């Protein structure tokens, strides 16, 4: 059985939410949040996870405004995607992330998890929702 996985990333300049799939690429799990202030070499941290978890591809939340336009964050995310493509040498996909943070907060509140002091959980859950959206159309 192929035990490789897919990684989901909710990229922010301060915090990066990470989610990973199960080996069957059906279920998405929140994994961790990387604080770029505490881990300035966050690309190496992502590479370490890619190697340890046998990640075959990555899906990155792509920030587009509600009206469908690009923003400053879109350009920042494009630069991040270019950087990880050049370093990791695995496929990287973009997935529309509109409203993923709001949906993550709503989901966590339903689970009685306070989102005010658990911003890391929001980032991880956002990454998990982005990955879940991608997996729903993934051709196994």
DSSP file (Angstrom, degrees, kcal/mol; ACC not computed):
  #  RESIDUE AA STRUCTURE BP1 BP2  ACC     N-H-->O    O-->H-N    N-H-->O    O-->H-N    TCO  KAPPA ALPHA  PHI   PSI    X-CA   Y-CA   Z-CA
    1    1 A X              0   0    0      0, 0.0     2,-0.5     0, 0.0    23,-0.0   0.000 360.0 360.0 360.0 139.1    0.0    0.0    0.0
    2    2 A X        -     0   0    0      1,-0.1     0, 0.0    21,-0.1     0, 0.0  -0.660 360.0-172.7 -76.0 120.5    1.2    3.5   -0.8
    3    3 A X        +     0   0    0     -2,-0.5    -1,-0.1    21,-0.1    21,-0.1   0.158  39.8 124.2-104.8  20.4    1.6    5.3    2.5
    4    4 A X        -     0   0    0     19,-0.2     2,-0.2    51,-0.1    51,-0.2  -0.382  42.9-158.4 -75.6 161.4    2.3    8.8    1.0
    5    5 A X  E     -a   55   0A   0     49,-2.1    51,-3.3    48,-0.2    52,-0.8  -0.771  15.2-118.5-132.5 172.7    0.1   11.7    2.1
    6    6 A X  E     -a   57   0A   0     16,-0.3    15,-2.0    -2,-0.2     2,-0.4  -0.950  24.4-144.0-116.3 140.1   -1.0   15.1    0.9
    7    7 A X  E     -aB  58  20A   0     50,-2.3    52,-2.8    -2,-0.4     2,-0.4  -0.846   5.4-154.6-104.5 139.1   -0.3   18.3    3.0
    8    8 A X  E     -aB  59  19A   0     11,-2.9    11,-2.3    -2,-0.4     2,-0.4  -0.923  11.2-164.6-109.0 139.7   -2.6   21.3    3.2
    9    9 A X  E     -aB  60  18A   0     50,-2.5    52,-3.0    -2,-0.4     2,-0.7  -0.987  18.5-166.2-129.5 128.6   -1.2   24.7    4.0
   10   10 A X  E     - B   0  17A   0      7,-2.4     7,-2.4    -2,-0.4     2,-0.4  -0.913  31.0-152.8-104.9  99.7   -3.0   27.8    5.2
   11   11 A X  E     + B   0  16A   0     -2,-0.7     2,-0.3    50,-0.3     5,-0.2  -0.602  25.6 161.7 -86.2 129.2   -0.2   30.3    4.6
   12   12 A X        -     0   0    0      3,-0.5    24,-0.1    -2,-0.4    -2,-0.0  -0.970  46.9-119.8-135.4 152.9    0.0   33.5    6.6
   13   13 A X  S    S+     0   0    0     -2,-0.3     3,-0.1     1,-0.2    -1,-0.0   0.782 114.9  28.1 -65.9 -24.4    3.1   35.7    7.0
   14   14 A X  S    S+     0   0    0      1,-0.3    22,-2.9    22,-0.1    23,-0.5   0.821 130.0  25.8-100.8 -43.4    3.0   35.2   10.8
   15   15 A X  E     - C   0  35A   0     20,-0.2     2,-0.5    21,-0.1    -3,-0.5  -0.968  59.5-160.4-128.9 141.4    1.4   31.7   11.2
   16   16 A X  E     -BC  11  34A   0     18,-2.4    18,-2.7    -2,-0.4     2,-0.3  -0.960  13.0-149.5-122.0 112.7    1.3   28.8    8.8
   17   17 A X  E     -BC  10  33A   0     -7,-2.4    -7,-2.4    -2,-0.5     2,-0.4  -0.646  14.3-162.3 -81.8 136.4   -1.4   26.2    9.4
   18   18 A X  E     +BC   9  32A   0     14,-2.8    13,-2.9    -2,-0.3    14,-1.4  -0.965  13.0 173.0-123.0 135.7   -0.5   22.6    8.4
   19   19 A X  E     -BC   8  30A   0    -11,-2.3   -11,-2.9    -2,-0.4     2,-0.3  -0.959  11.4-159.4-132.4 154.0   -2.8   19.7    7.8
   20   20 A X  E     -BC   7  29A   0      9,-2.3     9,-3.0    -2,-0.3   -13,-0.2  -0.958  13.0-127.8-132.6 155.1   -2.1   16.2    6.5
   21   21 A X  E     - C   0  28A   0    -15,-2.0     7,-0.2    -2,-0.3     2,-0.1  -0.456  29.7-102.4 -90.3 167.5   -4.2   13.5    4.9
   22   22 A X    >   -     0   0    0      5,-1.7     3,-1.9    -2,-0.1   -16,-0.3  -0.418  46.0 -96.7 -76.5 167.5   -4.4    9.9    5.8
   23   23 A X  T 3  S+     0   0    0      1,-0.3   -19,-0.2     2,-0.1    -1,-0.1   0.774 127.0  56.6 -60.9 -25.2   -2.5    7.5    3.6
   24   24 A X  T 3  S-     0   0    0    -21,-0.1    -1,-0.3   -23,-0.0   -19,-0.1   0.570 108.3-128.6 -80.4  -7.6   -5.7    6.7    1.6
   25   25 A X  S <  S+     0   0    0     -3,-1.9    -2,-0.1     2,-0.2   113,-0.1   0.892  80.7 106.0  61.4  43.2   -6.0   10.5    0.9
   26   26 A X        +     0   0    0      1,-0.2     2,-0.4   110,-0.0   112,-0.1   0.704  67.6  50.7-114.1 -40.7   -9.6   10.6    2.2
   27   27 A X        -     0   0    0    108,-0.0    -5,-1.7     2,-0.0     2,-0.4  -0.824  66.2-147.4-111.3 142.2   -9.4   12.3    5.6
   28   28 A X  E     -C   21   0A   0     -2,-0.4     2,-0.4    -7,-0.2    -7,-0.2  -0.911  14.0-167.4-108.4 131.9   -7.8   15.6    6.5
   29   29 A X  E     -C   20   0A   0     -9,-3.0    -9,-2.3    -2,-0.4     2,-0.1  -0.970  26.0-120.1-120.6 130.5   -6.2   16.1    9.9
   30   30 A X  E     +C   19   0A   0     -2,-0.4   -11,-0.3   -11,-0.2    95,-0.1  -0.483  38.1 175.0 -59.4 136.9   -5.1   19.3   11.5
   31   31 A X  E     -     0   0A   0    -13,-2.9     2,-0.3     1,-0.4   -12,-0.2   0.801  42.4 -41.8-115.6 -58.2   -1.4   18.8   12.2
   32   32 A X  E     -C   18   0A   0    -14,-1.4   -14,-2.8    92,-0.1     2,-0.4  -0.984  39.7-120.0-165.6 169.6    0.5   21.9   13.5
   33   33 A X  E     -C   17   0A   0     -2,-0.3     2,-0.6   -16,-0.2   -16,-0.2  -0.989  20.2-150.0-121.4 131.3    1.0   25.6   13.2
   34   34 A X  E     -C   16   0A   0    -18,-2.7   -18,-2.4    -2,-0.4     2,-0.8  -0.900   6.7-150.0-101.8 121.9    4.3   27.1   12.4
   35   35 A X  E  >  -C   15   0A   0     -2,-0.6     4,-2.3   -20,-0.2     3,-0.4  -0.829   3.9-156.6 -90.2 112.8    5.0   30.5   13.9
   36   36 A X  T  4 S+     0   0    0    -22,-2.9    -1,-0.1    -2,-0.8     6,-0.1   0.713  91.6  57.8 -67.8 -19.3    7.3   32.2   11.5
   37   37 A X  T  4 S+     0   0    0    -23,-0.5     3,-0.4     1,-0.2    -1,-0.2   0.889 115.0  35.7 -74.3 -39.6    8.5   34.6   14.2
   38   38 A X  T  4 S+     0   0    0     -3,-0.4     2,-0.3     1,-0.3    -2,-0.2   0.729 129.4  36.6 -83.0 -23.5    9.7   31.6   16.3
   39   39 A X    ><  +     0   0    0     -4,-2.3     3,-0.5     1,-0.1    -1,-0.3  -0.709  64.9 171.2-129.2  78.7   10.7   29.5   13.3
   40   40 A X  T 3  S+     0   0    0     -3,-0.4     2,-1.0    -2,-0.3     3,-0.3   0.819  79.2  59.1 -61.6 -29.5   12.2   32.0   10.8
   41   41 A X  T >>  +     0   0    0      1,-0.2     4,-1.3    -3,-0.1     3,-0.7  -0.396  66.8 149.5 -93.3  57.3   13.4   29.0    8.6
   42   42 A X  H <>  +     0   0    0     -2,-1.0     4,-2.3    -3,-0.5    -1,-0.2   0.748  62.2  65.1 -65.4 -24.4    9.9   27.8    8.3
   43   43 A X  H 3> S+     0   0    0     -3,-0.3     4,-2.6     2,-0.2    -1,-0.2   0.909 101.4  49.9 -64.7 -40.5   10.6   26.3    4.8
   44   44 A X  H <> S+     0   0    0     -3,-0.7     4,-2.3     2,-0.2    -1,-0.2   0.876 109.3  52.2 -63.4 -37.0   13.0   23.8    6.4
   45   45 A X  H  X S+     0   0    0     -4,-1.3     4,-1.9     2,-0.2    -2,-0.2   0.910 110.5  47.4 -64.9 -42.0   10.3   22.9    9.0
   46   46 A X  H  X S+     0   0    0     -4,-2.3     4,-2.5     2,-0.2    -2,-0.2   0.918 111.2  51.5 -63.9 -42.9    7.9   22.3    6.1
   47   47 A X  H  X S+     0   0    0     -4,-2.6     4,-2.5     1,-0.2    -2,-0.2   0.893 106.9  54.0 -60.8 -40.1   10.5   20.2    4.3
   48   48 A X  H  X S+     0   0    0     -4,-2.3     4,-2.9     2,-0.2    -1,-0.2   0.918 110.2  46.0 -60.5 -44.3   11.0   18.1    7.5
   49   49 A X  H  X S+     0   0    0     -4,-1.9     4,-2.8     2,-0.2    -2,-0.2   0.911 110.4  54.2 -64.8 -42.2    7.3   17.4    7.7
   50   50 A X  H  <>S+     0   0    0     -4,-2.5     5,-2.3     1,-0.2     4,-0.4   0.921 114.2  41.5 -56.7 -45.4    7.3   16.5    4.0
   51   51 A X  H ><5S+     0   0    0     -4,-2.5     3,-0.7     3,-0.2    -2,-0.2   0.938 117.6  45.3 -69.7 -47.1   10.1   14.0    4.5
   52   52 A X  H 3<5S+     0   0    0     -4,-2.9    -2,-0.2     1,-0.2    -3,-0.2   0.882 120.5  38.3 -65.5 -39.7    8.8   12.5    7.8
   53   53 A X  T 3<5S-     0   0    0     -4,-2.8   -48,-0.2    -5,-0.2    -1,-0.2   0.339 107.1-120.6 -97.3   6.0    5.2   12.1    6.7
   54   54 A X  T < 5 -     0   0    0     -3,-0.7   -49,-2.1    -4,-0.4     2,-0.4   0.945  38.2-167.2  54.8  53.9    6.0   11.1    3.1
   55   55 A X  E   < -a    5   0A   0     -5,-2.3   -49,-0.2   -51,-0.2    -1,-0.2  -0.597  16.4-175.7 -76.7 125.9    4.1   14.0    1.5
   56   56 A X  E     -     0   0A   0    -51,-3.3    35,-0.6    -2,-0.4     2,-0.3   0.711  67.4  -0.9 -94.8 -24.3    3.6   13.5   -2.2
   57   57 A X  E     -ad   6  91A   0    -52,-0.8   -50,-2.3    33,-0.2     2,-0.4  -0.978  62.9-135.8-159.1 166.0    2.0   16.8   -2.9
   58   58 A X  E     -ad   7  92A   0     33,-2.3    35,-3.2    -2,-0.3     2,-0.5  -0.968   4.0-157.6-129.8 141.4    0.9   20.0   -1.3
   59   59 A X  E     -ad   8  93A   0    -52,-2.8   -50,-2.5    -2,-0.4     2,-0.4  -0.990  14.5-161.2-118.3 127.3   -2.3   22.1   -1.6
   60   60 A X  E     -ad   9  94A   0     33,-3.1    35,-2.3    -2,-0.5     2,-0.2  -0.899  25.0-113.5-111.1 132.8   -2.0   25.8   -0.5
   61   61 A X  E     - d   0  95A   0    -52,-3.0     2,-0.7    -2,-0.4   -50,-0.3  -0.471  31.1-146.8 -62.5 127.9   -5.0   27.9    0.3
   62   62 A X  E     - d   0  96A   0     33,-3.5    35,-1.8    -2,-0.2     2,-0.7  -0.879   8.6-137.8-106.5 112.9   -5.2   30.6   -2.3
   63   63 A X        +     0   0    0     -2,-0.7     8,-0.5    10,-0.2     2,-0.4  -0.569  32.8 162.2 -79.0 114.7   -6.5   33.9   -1.1
   64   64 A X        -     0   0    0     -2,-0.7     6,-0.2     6,-0.1    -2,-0.0  -0.971  41.1-108.2-124.8 142.7   -8.9   35.6   -3.4
   65   65 A X    >   -     0   0    0      4,-2.9     3,-2.4    -2,-0.4    33,-0.1  -0.199  34.4-103.6 -66.1 163.3  -11.3   38.3   -2.3
   66   66 A X  T 3  S+     0   0    0      1,-0.3    -1,-0.1     2,-0.1    32,-0.0   0.789 124.7  56.1 -59.0 -27.0  -15.0   37.6   -2.0
   67   67 A X  T 3  S-     0   0    0      2,-0.1    -1,-0.3     1,-0.0    -2,-0.1   0.446 123.8-105.8 -85.4   1.3  -15.5   39.5   -5.3
   68   68 A X  S <  S+     0   0    0     -3,-2.4     2,-0.2     1,-0.3    -2,-0.1   0.605  77.1 129.4  90.3  11.9  -13.0   37.1   -7.0
   69   69 A X        -     0   0    0      1,-0.1    -4,-2.9     0, 0.0    -1,-0.3  -0.546  59.9-106.6 -97.8 163.9  -10.1   39.6   -7.2
   70   70 A X        -     0   0    0     -6,-0.2     2,-0.2    -2,-0.2    -6,-0.1  -0.542  35.7-168.0 -83.4 155.3   -6.4   39.2   -6.2
   71   71 A X     >  -     0   0    0     -8,-0.5     4,-1.4    -2,-0.2     3,-0.3  -0.718  42.4 -89.0-130.3-179.0   -5.1   41.1   -3.2
   72   72 A X  H  > S+     0   0    0      1,-0.2     4,-2.0    -2,-0.2     5,-0.2   0.891 128.3  55.6 -59.9 -38.5   -1.7   41.9   -1.6
   73   73 A X  H  > S+     0   0    0      1,-0.2     4,-2.5     2,-0.2    -1,-0.2   0.814  99.8  60.2 -65.7 -29.4   -2.0   38.5    0.2
   74   74 A X  H  > S+     0   0    0     -3,-0.3     4,-2.4     2,-0.2    -1,-0.2   0.937 107.0  45.4 -61.8 -45.7   -2.5   36.7   -3.1
   75   75 A X  H  X S+     0   0    0     -4,-1.4     4,-2.2     2,-0.2    -2,-0.2   0.903 112.3  50.9 -64.3 -42.1    0.9   38.0   -4.3
   76   76 A X  H  X S+     0   0    0     -4,-2.0     4,-1.9     1,-0.2    -1,-0.2   0.907 111.9  47.5 -61.7 -42.0    2.6   37.1   -1.0
   77   77 A X  H  X S+     0   0    0     -4,-2.5     4,-2.8     2,-0.2    -2,-0.2   0.888 108.1  55.3 -68.0 -39.0    1.1   33.6   -1.2
   78   78 A X  H  X S+     0   0    0     -4,-2.4     4,-2.6     2,-0.2    -2,-0.2   0.915 108.0  49.5 -57.2 -44.0    2.3   33.3   -4.9
   79   79 A X  H  X S+     0   0    0     -4,-2.2     4,-2.0     2,-0.2    -1,-0.2   0.905 110.9  49.7 -62.8 -41.7    5.8   34.0   -3.7
   80   80 A X  H  X S+     0   0    0     -4,-1.9     4,-2.5     2,-0.2     5,-0.2   0.925 110.8  49.7 -61.4 -46.0    5.5   31.4   -1.0
   81   81 A X  H  X S+     0   0    0     -4,-2.8     4,-2.4     1,-0.2    -2,-0.2   0.925 110.1  50.6 -60.0 -45.8    4.3   28.8   -3.5
   82   82 A X  H  X S+     0   0    0     -4,-2.6     4,-2.0     1,-0.2    -1,-0.2   0.895 110.5  51.0 -58.4 -40.4    7.1   29.6   -5.9
   83   83 A X  H  X S+     0   0    0     -4,-2.0     4,-1.6     1,-0.2    -2,-0.2   0.930 111.9  44.0 -65.6 -46.6    9.6   29.2   -3.0
   84   84 A X  H  X S+     0   0    0     -4,-2.5     4,-2.9     1,-0.2     5,-0.5   0.855 111.2  54.9 -71.6 -31.4    8.3   25.8   -1.9
   85   85 A X  H  X S+     0   0    0     -4,-2.4     4,-1.5    -5,-0.2    -1,-0.2   0.938 110.0  46.8 -61.9 -45.0    8.1   24.5   -5.5
   86   86 A X  H  < S+     0   0    0     -4,-2.0    -1,-0.2    -5,-0.2    -2,-0.2   0.816 121.6  36.1 -68.9 -29.5   11.7   25.3   -6.1
   87   87 A X  H  < S+     0   0    0     -4,-1.6    -2,-0.2    -5,-0.1    -1,-0.2   0.868 122.6  38.0 -91.5 -40.2   12.9   23.7   -2.8
   88   88 A X  H  < S-     0   0    0     -4,-2.9    -3,-0.2    -5,-0.2    -2,-0.1   0.764  81.1-150.4 -90.5 -25.8   10.6   20.7   -2.4
   89   89 A X     <  +     0   0    0     -4,-1.5     2,-0.3    -5,-0.5    -4,-0.1   0.880  56.5 113.8  57.8  40.8   10.3   19.5   -6.0
   90   90 A X  S    S-     0   0    0     -6,-0.2    -1,-0.2    -5,-0.1   -33,-0.2  -0.936  78.2 -79.8-131.8 159.7    6.8   18.0   -5.5
   91   91 A X  E     -d   57   0A   0    -35,-0.6   -33,-2.3    -2,-0.3     2,-0.4  -0.310  42.8-164.0 -61.2 139.8    3.5   19.1   -7.0
   92   92 A X  E     -d   58   0A   0    -35,-0.2     2,-0.3   -33,-0.0   -33,-0.2  -0.996   5.1-167.8-127.6 126.4    1.9   22.1   -5.4
   93   93 A X  E     -d   59   0A   0    -35,-3.2   -33,-3.1    -2,-0.4     2,-0.4  -0.790  15.0-132.9-112.3 154.7   -1.8   23.0   -6.0
   94   94 A X  E     -d   60   0A   0     -2,-0.3     2,-0.4   -35,-0.2   -33,-0.2  -0.859  19.3-171.0-105.5 143.2   -3.8   26.1   -5.2
   95   95 A X  E     -d   61   0A   0    -35,-2.3   -33,-3.5    -2,-0.4    39,-0.0  -0.991  32.8-108.3-136.4 126.9   -7.2   25.8   -3.6
   96   96 A X  E     -d   62   0A   0     -2,-0.4   -33,-0.2   -35,-0.2   -35,-0.1  -0.301  32.5-173.0 -53.2 123.2   -9.6   28.7   -3.1
   97   97 A X    >   +     0   0    0    -35,-1.8     3,-2.6     2,-0.0     4,-0.4   0.223  24.2 149.5-108.5  14.3   -9.6   29.5    0.6
   98   98 A X  T 3  S-     0   0    0    -36,-0.3   -33,-0.1     1,-0.3   -35,-0.0  -0.255  78.8  -1.3 -53.1 128.6  -12.4   32.1    0.7
   99   99 A X  T 3> S+     0   0    0      1,-0.1     4,-2.5     3,-0.0    -1,-0.3   0.486  91.9 125.9  71.2   7.1  -14.1   31.9    4.1
  100  100 A X  H <> S+     0   0    0     -3,-2.6     4,-2.4     1,-0.2     5,-0.1   0.893  74.1  49.4 -64.2 -38.1  -11.9   29.0    5.4
  101  101 A X  H  > S+     0   0    0     -4,-0.4     4,-2.4     2,-0.2    -1,-0.2   0.912 112.2  47.3 -66.7 -41.4  -10.9   30.9    8.5
  102  102 A X  H  > S+     0   0    0      2,-0.2     4,-2.3     1,-0.2    -2,-0.2   0.918 113.6  48.1 -64.9 -41.9  -14.5   31.8    9.3
  103  103 A X  H  X S+     0   0    0     -4,-2.5     4,-2.5     2,-0.2    -2,-0.2   0.891 110.5  52.2 -64.7 -38.8  -15.6   28.2    8.7
  104  104 A X  H  X S+     0   0    0     -4,-2.4     4,-2.5     2,-0.2    -2,-0.2   0.922 110.0  48.3 -62.9 -44.3  -12.7   26.9   10.9
  105  105 A X  H  X S+     0   0    0     -4,-2.4     4,-2.4     2,-0.2    -2,-0.2   0.911 112.0  49.5 -62.3 -42.5  -13.7   29.3   13.8
  106  106 A X  H  X S+     0   0    0     -4,-2.3     4,-2.1     2,-0.2    -2,-0.2   0.925 111.8  48.6 -62.2 -44.9  -17.4   28.1   13.5
  107  107 A X  H  X S+     0   0    0     -4,-2.5     4,-1.1     1,-0.2    -2,-0.2   0.921 112.0  48.4 -61.9 -45.3  -16.4   24.5   13.5
  108  108 A X  H  <>S+     0   0    0     -4,-2.5     5,-2.7     1,-0.2     3,-0.4   0.895 109.6  52.5 -64.3 -39.9  -14.1   24.9   16.6
  109  109 A X  H ><5S+     0   0    0     -4,-2.4     3,-1.9     1,-0.2    -1,-0.2   0.892 105.2  55.5 -62.4 -38.6  -16.9   26.8   18.4
  110  110 A X  H 3<5S+     0   0    0     -4,-2.1    -1,-0.2     1,-0.3    -2,-0.2   0.804 106.8  50.9 -62.1 -27.9  -19.2   23.9   17.7
  111  111 A X  T 3<5S-     0   0    0     -4,-1.1    -1,-0.3    -3,-0.4    -2,-0.2   0.293 121.0-112.7 -90.4   9.1  -16.6   21.7   19.4
  112  112 A X  T < 5S+     0   0    0     -3,-1.9     2,-0.6     1,-0.2    -3,-0.2   0.821  70.8 142.0  61.4  34.3  -16.6   24.1   22.4
  113  113 A X      < -     0   0    0     -5,-2.7     2,-0.2    -8,-0.1    -1,-0.2  -0.934  52.8-127.7-105.5 121.3  -13.0   25.2   21.6
  114  114 A X        -     0   0    0     -2,-0.6     4,-0.2     1,-0.1    -5,-0.0  -0.495  17.2-163.7 -69.5 130.8  -12.5   28.8   22.3
  115  115 A X  S    S+     0   0    0     -2,-0.2     7,-0.2     2,-0.1     3,-0.2   0.671  74.4  75.8 -91.7 -17.8  -10.9   30.5   19.2
  116  116 A X  S    S+     0   0    0      1,-0.2     3,-0.3     2,-0.1    -1,-0.1   0.915 111.4  23.9 -60.9 -45.7   -9.6   33.7   20.9
  117  117 A X  S    S+     0   0    0      1,-0.2    -1,-0.2     2,-0.1     3,-0.2   0.372 117.1  66.8-101.2   3.2   -6.7   32.1   22.6
  118  118 A X    >>  +     0   0    0     -3,-0.2     4,-1.6    -4,-0.2     3,-0.6  -0.318  51.1 141.7-118.9  48.4   -6.4   29.1   20.2
  119  119 A X  H 3> S+     0   0    0     -3,-0.3     4,-2.3     1,-0.3     5,-0.2   0.837  71.8  60.2 -60.0 -32.1   -5.3   30.9   17.0
  120  120 A X  H 3> S+     0   0    0      1,-0.2     4,-2.5     2,-0.2    -1,-0.3   0.901 103.4  50.9 -60.9 -40.1   -3.0   28.0   16.2
  121  121 A X  H <> S+     0   0    0     -3,-0.6     4,-2.8     2,-0.2    -1,-0.2   0.878 108.0  52.5 -65.3 -37.2   -6.0   25.7   16.2
  122  122 A X  H  X S+     0   0    0     -4,-1.6     4,-2.6     2,-0.2    -2,-0.2   0.930 110.5  47.7 -63.8 -44.8   -7.8   28.0   13.8
  123  123 A X  H  X S+     0   0    0     -4,-2.3     4,-2.2     2,-0.2    -2,-0.2   0.917 114.1  46.6 -62.5 -43.8   -4.8   28.0   11.4
  124  124 A X  H  X S+     0   0    0     -4,-2.5     4,-2.3     2,-0.2    -2,-0.2   0.920 113.7  47.9 -64.1 -43.7   -4.6   24.2   11.6
  125  125 A X  H  X S+     0   0    0     -4,-2.8     4,-2.5     2,-0.2    -2,-0.2   0.883 109.5  53.2 -67.1 -37.3   -8.3   23.8   11.1
  126  126 A X  H  X S+     0   0    0     -4,-2.6     4,-2.4     2,-0.2    -1,-0.2   0.928 110.4  48.0 -60.6 -44.5   -8.3   26.2    8.1
  127  127 A X  H  X S+     0   0    0     -4,-2.2     4,-2.5     1,-0.2    -2,-0.2   0.897 111.1  51.4 -62.1 -39.6   -5.5   24.1    6.6
  128  128 A X  H  X S+     0   0    0     -4,-2.3     4,-2.8     2,-0.2    -2,-0.2   0.886 109.9  48.6 -65.4 -39.4   -7.5   21.0    7.2
  129  129 A X  H  X S+     0   0    0     -4,-2.5     4,-2.3     2,-0.2    -2,-0.2   0.886 111.1  50.2 -68.1 -38.7  -10.6   22.5    5.5
  130  130 A X  H  X S+     0   0    0     -4,-2.4     4,-2.0     2,-0.2    -2,-0.2   0.938 113.9  45.4 -61.9 -46.7   -8.5   23.6    2.5
  131  131 A X  H  X S+     0   0    0     -4,-2.5     4,-3.1     2,-0.2    -2,-0.2   0.906 110.6  53.6 -64.4 -41.8   -7.1   20.1    2.3
  132  132 A X  H  X S+     0   0    0     -4,-2.8     4,-1.8     1,-0.2    -1,-0.2   0.913 107.8  50.9 -59.7 -42.2  -10.6   18.5    2.7
  133  133 A X  H  X S+     0   0    0     -4,-2.3     4,-0.5     1,-0.2    -1,-0.2   0.922 112.8  46.2 -60.7 -43.8  -11.9   20.6   -0.1
  134  134 A X  H >< S+     0   0    0     -4,-2.0     3,-1.4     1,-0.2     4,-0.3   0.925 110.6  52.2 -64.0 -45.4   -9.0   19.4   -2.3
  135  135 A X  H >< S+     0   0    0     -4,-3.1     3,-1.1     1,-0.3    -1,-0.2   0.804  97.1  67.9 -63.6 -29.1   -9.4   15.8   -1.3
  136  136 A X  H 3< S+     0   0    0     -4,-1.8    -1,-0.3     1,-0.3    -2,-0.2   0.763 112.6  31.6 -64.1 -22.6  -13.1   15.8   -2.2
  137  137 A X  T << S+     0   0    0     -3,-1.4    -1,-0.3    -4,-0.5     2,-0.3   0.271  91.3 126.1-114.4  10.1  -12.1   16.2   -5.9
  138  138 A X    <   -     0   0    0     -3,-1.1     2,-0.9    -4,-0.3    -3,-0.0  -0.514  58.9-133.6 -73.9 131.8   -8.9   14.2   -5.7
  139  139 A X              0   0    0     -2,-0.3    -1,-0.1     1,-0.2    -2,-0.1  -0.767 360.0 360.0 -88.9 105.5   -8.7   11.4   -8.2
  140  140 A X              0   0    0     -2,-0.9    -1,-0.2  -115,-0.0    -2,-0.0   0.462 360.0 360.0 -78.3 360.0   -7.4    8.3   -6.4
